[in-house]
Each structure stands twice: as C-alpha cells, then as structure tokens.
Amino acid sequence: MVSKRKFFSIATMMFVLFFLFQFSMVLRDSKNTYDINSSLTEKKADGRNRWTPSDNVTGADSSVVFIGNENGDMGTAISRWCTYAKRKLISCKSVSTYKADDKNLPEMMILESEKYADGDNLTTLETLEKKGVIIVFGCLENAKNIQNNKALMKFLGIQKVVAEETHLAGVKLFEGLLLGGEVTYNTSKDKEEKKRQDLELDVPWYQVGSGTKTYMVGLLDEKTGKNVENEDFPTIIWRNGIDYGSVFAVVGDYMKGSTALGLLDGMWAEALQYTIYPIVNAQNLSMVNFPVFADENNTEMLKLYSQSVTGIARDIMWSALISVVEKSDMKMTCFIQPQADYTDDIEPKSGNLEFYLKQMKEQSAEAGISLEYQKLDKAEDKVTKDTEFFENEKINYRFGAAFAKEKDLKGILKDTDSGLLGDVGTLVCDYTENQPVVSYYSDSVTLQTVTSDGMNYAYSDDIRMRSIQTALGYTNVMLDMYDIFWPQEKTDRWEVMQKRFSSNLLTYWKNFRDFDSTTLSESNARIRTFLNLAYSQSREDNTITLQTSEAGSWFILRTHGEEIDEIDGGSQTEIEADAYLICAEDTTVKIRLKEQELYYDTRKNCVERGKR
C-alpha cells in the first residue's frame, strides 16, 4: 500500500516532469523559425565582377601555355583550371608558334600529347625547362613513336618501353600529388568492388629511370607481375627532374576532364618550394527529389513497404538520412519535389511541409526546390502548380537553390527572376563535363554541378573527387530519391540504397572533414567570393605574404616539410602533412614558417622513385 503522502509526492513529481518536458518542447518549437531560410543570402548580379587575367593584385603576368586543341577535352579542362587558379592562359597549336620571351616566361607549358615535342620543338622545350618552366605532357599517346625517339625518352625520364600495351589489374596512387593520402584501386574478388573498377587498364608499359619521382603506377596480376620488381611496374604519372627542373608525364585520359584540376595543382606544388592557391571550401550533400508530398505510385509502395509514399519518406527515410548526416558531419540540402506526375490528379498532401522544415532547421539543413518531373501537360505547369502548393501551405520559406538536369538548364533562367524561383541564387545539376564544376550561370545565378553520385561510385569517380578536393576544397554528393519512389530494379529498394550511400559517404570522404560542411546557399556565397577574387603572394625569408581582394576567402598552402609558426590576418588548419587550409580574414595575410636547421627541397629530388 502506498500512503497518501507518498502518492501525492509521486504525482507531484510526475506532473513537474511532464510540465518541464512539455514546456521544453513548446519552447523549442517556438524558437524554431522554420519558415526562414537562414542559409540564404540576397541575390546579387555580382557575376559582372568575376576574375579576369587582368585582375591580378600585383599585375604580374602569371601565365600558362597550352599546346594543342584548345576546344578539345584537355583544352577545356586546362582553361577551367586557369580560371580557378587565377592564371592567364595562352593557347597555341604548336610549340613553334609560341614566341618565348625571356622577360615574361610562362610558369607552365602543357602539351596535349608527345606529338608536339618532335624535332626542333623538343629543343625548345629543353631550353624552356632549363629556364625554370614546368613542362607537362598531358597524355602520352603513342608508345612506339616514343620508343623510336631516344632524345624524347631521355627528356621524359623513360628508361625503357617494356610493352606498347599491357593489361593492368589495378592502379596505385601515392600520397603527395593529390590530397587524401595513398590509395589502391585494385580489382577485387568482391562483387561490389568489381563494379567500381572503371579505370583505363590497357596502357603502355613505361619503366622510368633514376632522376624521376612516381605518383601513380599500374598494378599487375599475380601471373604477369610475378617476377617484376615494384619499381619496374608500369608508370602512369611521374616527374622527371632535369637540372632541378620539372617535366611531368601522364599516361591515359586523366587530364581530359575535371580530374586535371587537382593534378595540375599537385604538379605545381611538387615543382616549387611552396604554393598557395584559392579554393571554395564547401562540402555539400544534395538530397534530390526529397521530400515528396504526393502519394503517387502508392500500389507499388504498399507492396514493397506496407506504407504510403509520404509515410515511407517521413517514418523510414528521414530518420536514416539524419543518422548518415550526423555520422558524416555534413549538411543536407533537400530539393523538394511536391509531386512527380502532374497529370494523374493525385495532389500533394498538406501538413508535411511544416514538419520537414522544422526538422531541417534542427539539422542545419536547407530546403531547395526540385525542377524535375515525370509527366506534365505543359512545361510551365510545373512552377505554377508548385507555387499553388506552397501558397496553400501558408509558409513563406524562400528557396535559394534549385535542382535541374543539365539538359534542362537553358530554359530555367527566365523563371528565376520572380515568383517561386525569385530568390534562387544557385542552380545545381547532375554531373557533366559539359559544365565547369562551379561557375556563374548568369550574373546573378551560380551553377554547382554534382561531383559524385553517392549511390554509384566508381574508382574514376574517387580520383576525380580527390582531384576536385585538391583544387577547390569542394564536393557535391548527390542522392537522387526518384528511383526509390518509382523503382525499376531490386537495387532501387531504400534499404539497398541507404546502405550503399552510407558506406560510400563514410568511407571515401572521411579524409576531407577539415573542409567546411555547407548547404548549397552557403556554398553559393563562397563560390561567388572564390570566382571574384584576385590575389598575389610573395616570400621573404620565412614569411609568406598573401594579398587577396576578398576578405573571408580561402586558400590552400602546400609546402615540403615546412610548418606554419604564426599567421597574422587569418587562421590556419593542417589538412595533412605539408598541406594547410588558410582563411584570409583580412585582405593581407602574413604566414611565418618555422625555422629549420635542415631544409630538404623536394624540387631537388632527382634520384628517389615514389615509395611503394
């Protein structure tokens, strides 16, 4: 038996606990200004201020010469890299058409292939290299012609052409060229890993000699590589140091797309005592076509999950996404798709929007708008119908980001000046080499392409991701939910996709957590700063002086064994050995490096091959 006094005490305690719990929930709910997009910045036509080669702070002519087809894949990649690195690009169809000026030598000359290095052209390249110009062979195409040209082999540091073509079992990338450390892309017996192997595995077999440094090699299968020493494996990317200069060579198509961005920054860093260059510093997660508010394809969903579409999204998928995001320390931008089929008379349900906006606010996530659809009577119906839905919800959330397929981008800009899309300052599209990674799509709207599909992640995707991180400190990982609600295969089940997405995100991006997690609108603001800034840098003794036109901009400093002692006008974070993330809080930043008793300059590393 419980006495009246004890019963009263217990009841009082329960009431107090209930009151405190309810009060905290009410207080939290009242503070959750869910209908305000705190990531949004005012839309401006600041694209008119984007950097051009004449905008360098010091007026220095920091130029790169490209020899080859400027409109080809490699020429396009080099042009984009020069824009990001703030360097003037000079394109020529041959070495002989470039008029070298000893007073204004280029810092780097990139050749589309070895065919531009024949006869007197090779002599010119040798002269430029001795004067300190970094020479890059973007793709060695013809092993037979190289083998027949002993002078070119010597210039490239090739000791022997073992085979004009050999089949690789995989590829190994050593640490130092790209951020993220050493990684091996070997064909595994595991079924899922086999699907990732999409690298170029039929390549010429070059053995490089002393005076070279290897950054990537091909791996041989057990039978072919049984009696081959590690240092004799097929070399894919390397540097030949001649007279303390640098000649880089690449085998394969790695320089013919966005992967070139980080490779070139890595080569620049390897060739010089130190290098500092601007980046975006933004890590993004794009949840495309989620959440949804219409119970479409409900028969199939009830069959698979015993729940409606909106129930699956809210009760199953949302909690799983929160778990992945919290483990990865990244932020989501959820591109809402009110409905997919605008002809089936199934309208989006009201009430769920407020729930998701509150949840997103608590997760520091952002809501964007998806411009994708399955069926429409007229193209303009999409925005019209979505506008009606959001108006009926009586929520004044302002969308700063919108997602569309790259093929649909051209018709969108006219809708971004007013109405539902009037505040959209950045467009996001699926991965494509047709568009730069980040750019101004108009003077007032930026474009951010997806850099990785979180579901379908191959080895080439990982090298490209590492390269873009090295060059821009940027990523945009996409999970497109459309196939979950409209499944075609067994792999379109949520449990399969969630497991694969979580595994990929927590594995391949773990080495880049020193970069900032952002929503797409936050990333948009940083991209504008990055694209508009001009900068210069100089060094006197142990002090590097960085000048930038944009306070609040970000840079990467790469050294060779030198460590930062103090920094004025900014802050620094060590990303990995010899690589630092610099925030320029002022327009002038002074970086003092520690005094060293013995300094080892890797530019003079002319005997050591890459460690295996």
NUMAR-206029 format. One record per residue (C-alpha): x, y, z. Coordinates in steps of 0.25 Angstrom, whole numbers, plus 5000, padded with zeros to 4 digits. Layout:
BEGIN
XYZ;...
***
This chain:
BEGIN
500050005000;500550144997;500250255007;499450375002;500750465005;501550374996;500550364985;500450514986;501950534985;502050434973;500850504966;501450644968;502850594963;502150534950;501450664948;502650744949;503450654939;502250654930;502150804930;503650824929;503650734917;502550794910;503050934913;504450904907;503750844894;502850974893;504051064896;504850994885;503650994875;503451144878;504951174875;504951094862;504751194852;504651084842;504051174830;505251254830;506451214821;507651254830;508651204819;508051304809;508851424804;508251534796;508351504781;509251604774;509851624760;511251614765;511651524753;512051644746;513251654756;513751514753;515251504751;515951524738;517451514735;517651664736;517151664751;518351614758;518651694770;520151724766;519851724751;520851604750;520751524737;520551384743;520351304730;520151164726;520351124711;519551004705;519950944693;518850864686;517350874682;516850984691;515450934689;515750794692;515450724705;516850754711;516850894705;515550914712;516050854726;517250944725;516451064722;515551044735;516751014743;517451144739;516151224743;516151154757;517651174759;517551324754;518551304743;518651354729;518451244718;519151254705;518751144695;519651114683;519451004672;520950974673;522250994681;522851074669;521651174669;521951214683;522851334684;523651314696;524151444703;525151424714;524651544722;523251484723;523451334722;522151254725;522151174738;521651054732;521550994718;520550874716;520550794703;519350714699;520250594695;521650564692;521450584677;521650734679;523050704684;523750664671;525050714665;525350864668;524150864677;524750774687;526050864687;525150984690;524450904701;525850864707;526251014707;524951064714;525150954724;526550994727;526051134729;525051084740;523751064732;522950944737;522750854725;521450754726;521150644715;519650634717;519550494710;520650404705;519850344693;520850264684;521850174691;522450134678;522850274674;523350304688;524250174687;524850224674;525150364679;526350344689;526450494692;524950504696;525150374705;526250444712;525450574714;524350494719;525250414728;524750284722;525850174723;525050064715;523750034708;523449894712;522249884704;521349964695;520149914703;519949834715;518749804724;518749854738;518049784750;517849924756;518550054760;519250114772;519250264775;520350304784;520250414794;520750554791;520150594778;518650594782;518150624796;517550504803;518750414804;519150284797;518050194791;518050064783;516950034773;517149884771;516149794764;515549714776;514849584776;513749654784;512549674775;512249814779;513749854778;513849794764;512749884759;513550004763;514749974754;514550064742;515950114741;516750114728;517449974729;518049954716;519250044715;520750054710;521750004720;522850104723;523950084732;524550214737;525950234742;526750304753;526450454754;524950424754;523850424764;522650334762;521250384767;520350274760;520750134756;519950014749;519849884757;519949754750;519249624753;519949514760;520449444747;520949564740;521549624752;522149504758;523649544755;523449694753;524149784764;523249884770;524050004764;523849944750;522349944750;521650014738;521750164742;520550254739;520850394745;522350434748;523250554749;524650554743;525550654750;526550714740;527550814744;526650834756;525450864747;524250784745;523650704734;522350634737;521650524729;520350454729;519850324723;518350314720;517250414720;517350474734;517650614728;516350614719;515350654730;515150714744;516250614749;517250704743;516950814753;517550754765;518650684757;519150824751;519150884765;519950764770;520950774760;521150924763;521350884777;522350774774;523150864765;523250984774;523751014789;522351044793;521051084786;519751154791;518551164783;517051204785;515951094788;514451094791;514451014804;513050954803;512550814805;511150794801;510050684801;508950694791;507750604794;506950614781;505450594779;505250584794;504350604802;503150574793;501750614797;500850534787;500450384789;500850344775;501150204771;500550164784;500150024780;501649984778;502050054791;500949984799;501449854793;502949884796;502849954809;501349944814;501350094815;500950204806;502050294799;501950404809;501950314821;503250244815;503850374813;503550424827;503550304836;504750224829;505550304821;505750434828;506250374841;507250294833;507750414826;507950494839;508750374844;509650374832;509850524832;510150534847;511250424845;511850494833;511850634839;511250684826;510050774824;508850744815;508150824804;506850754801;506250784788;504750774790;503850704779;502450734783;501950634772;502550564760;501350534751;500550664749;499450584740;498950474750;498050564759;498850524771;499150654778;500250674789;499750664803;499750784812;500350784826;501650714824;502450834819;502450894833;502950764839;504150754829;504450904830;504550894845;505350764844;506350834834;506550954843;506950864855;507950794846;508450924840;507950874826;507350954815;506150934806;506350954791;505350924780;505450814770;505050854756;504950704751;503650644748;503150514742;501950564734;501450704730;500350754720;501150884719;502550924723;502051044730;501150954739;502250914748;502551044754;501151094754;500650964761;501750964771;501551114774;500051084777;500450974787;501451054795;500451174795;499351084801;500351034812;500451184816;501951174818;502851284814;504151204812;505051264802;505751164793;507151194790;507551074782;506850994771;507250854764;507050824750;507650724740;508850794731;508050774719;506850854724;507750974729;507551064717;506051084719;506151114734;506751254735;505551334731;504851274743;505851314753;505551464753;504251454761;503151364768;503551234774;504951244768;505151384770;506151364781;506951254775;508351294774;508951164771;508651044761;509050904763;509150804752;509550654751;511050624748;511450664734;512750704728;511950804719;511950904730;513050954740;513050894754;512651034759;512351154751;511451274748;510251234740;509751374739;510251504746;509251474758;509251324758;510351224760;510451074755;510950964764;511050824757;510950704765;512350644766;511950504771;510750414771;510750354785;510050224781;510850194768;512350224772;513450164763;514950174764;514950284754;513950364762;514850354774;516150404767;515250514761;514750554775;516150554781;516550644770;515450744771;515650744786;517150774784;516850884774;515550944780;515350884794;513950864788;513050744787;511550724784;511050584787;509650544781;508650444786;507450444776;506250384782;505450374770;505750234767;505250194781;503850244779;503850194764;504650064765;505149994753;506049894759;506349824772;507449914775;506550024775;506049984789;506250084800;507049984809;507949954798;508250104794;508350154808;509350044812;510250074799;510050224801;510450224815;511650134813;512150214801;512050354809;512650304822;513850234814;514250324803;514050464809;514650434822;515950494819;515350634815;514650664828;515550794831;514750864819;513450934824;512150864822;511150954816;509750964810;509651004795;509351144798;510551154808;511351094797;510851194787;511351304795;512751244796;512751214781;512451364778;513551404787;514551304780;514151334766;514251484768;515551494776;516951534771;518151504779;519651514779;520751454788;522251474791;523251414801;524451484808;525251384817;524251304825;523051404823;521951384812;521151504809;519751474803;518951584797;517451564793;516451654788;515351584797;515451574812;514751444816;515351364805;516051224806;517351174801;518251044802;519751054805;520550934801;522050924806;523150824806;523450794821;523250944825;522250964836;521451094840;521951164852;521051284853;519951354844;519451494844;518151544837;517651404836;517551264842;518051124838;517750974839;518650864836;517950774826;519050674825;520550674825;521050794817;519650844814;518950954821;517551014820;517651164821;516551264824;516851404819;516151484830;516751614825;517251654811;518651634815;519151514822;520551484827;520951344829;522251314837;522851174835;523751114846;525251124845;525850994841;527250944843;527250864831;526250884820;526050784809;525550834796;524750724788;525050804775;526450744776;525850604778;526550554765;526850414770;525750354778;524650284772;523250284779;523250194791;522450064789;
***
